[in-house]
């Protein structure tokens, strides 16, 4: 990639966006971070970084941000979790980004999709999921996030296939890292800051991707000519199950928390009863069995394609990543305040 190529990062103030911006700056590349007027941009005030204020759902606000841009890393997505937000930001925002990339002189778009686009409910236990695996047939049943990511990815791949756009799609697994969420719904749920409930007996292998490893994959995909028109799974090579993840990371972040492992059959029964009650009350269920079983299906994601084609590998091991996250949390919060780190769950 030419050293004078300027990179636009959408969602620049978000968890992934911040890490991408910082990594690009470390490589000496000029960066423009797209952020909202209300975003906290303190971490982005770095040499070589310019800020562009706009909203991906408002195409007119994006036009100035695209001036003189060579590469776009589209990491922005809805954070509200509502259908309206997903339609406006995840899907509508991606449509705007694709339109401006096609209309301008952008050399390549790197779109950050998700492994949540796969139709996991159709897979056999233990199946290895590569990029050719079937996609979600019932995204509306899977959840707003999966539906939005799948629809947005379709916009990117359609333009790729039509020859209108030079792009690459990355499908990361569960992203974790410094400053990010450590206890996700894939693992379980929390009741207050000190009661953590893990779904299953802890032996489910998680599709983890450490944020630094994902950033390496994003930059490799941006720089390599071979990545154009491709789709890549991005997951770490180590097999880390829930119990190991909880013991090595979550328990250390919140040592005073009580951890309970709930049998999957029990959780499924609870969800079924909750679905029936919601139907009687004419309300949307908080969780459905389809979503539950999709998230807990014991499948593995194959990331060998990006390794073979682009030479990417997950350079930071899980143990190293966990140590970095815990050390960072202690520096920021102080030992006495660690118990509050999961209070927002």
Secondary structure, DSSP 8 states (H G I E B T S, - for coil): --TT--EEEETTTSHHHHHHHHHHHHTT--EEEEE-TTS--GGG--TTEEEEE--TT-HHHHGGGGTT--EEEE-----S-SHHHIIIIIIHHHHHHHHHHHHTT--EEEEE--GGGB-GGGS-TT-EE-TTS-B-S-HHHH-HHHHHHHHHHHHHHHHHHTTS--EEEEEE-EEE-TTS-SS-TTTEEESSSSEEEEESSS--EE-EEEHHHHHHHHHHHHH-GGGTT-EEEE--SS-EEHHHHIIIIIHHHSTT-EEEEE-HHHHHHHHHHHHHHHHHTT---SS-HHHHHHHH---EE--HHHHHHH-----S-HHHHHHHHHHHHHHHH-GGGGGGGGTT-
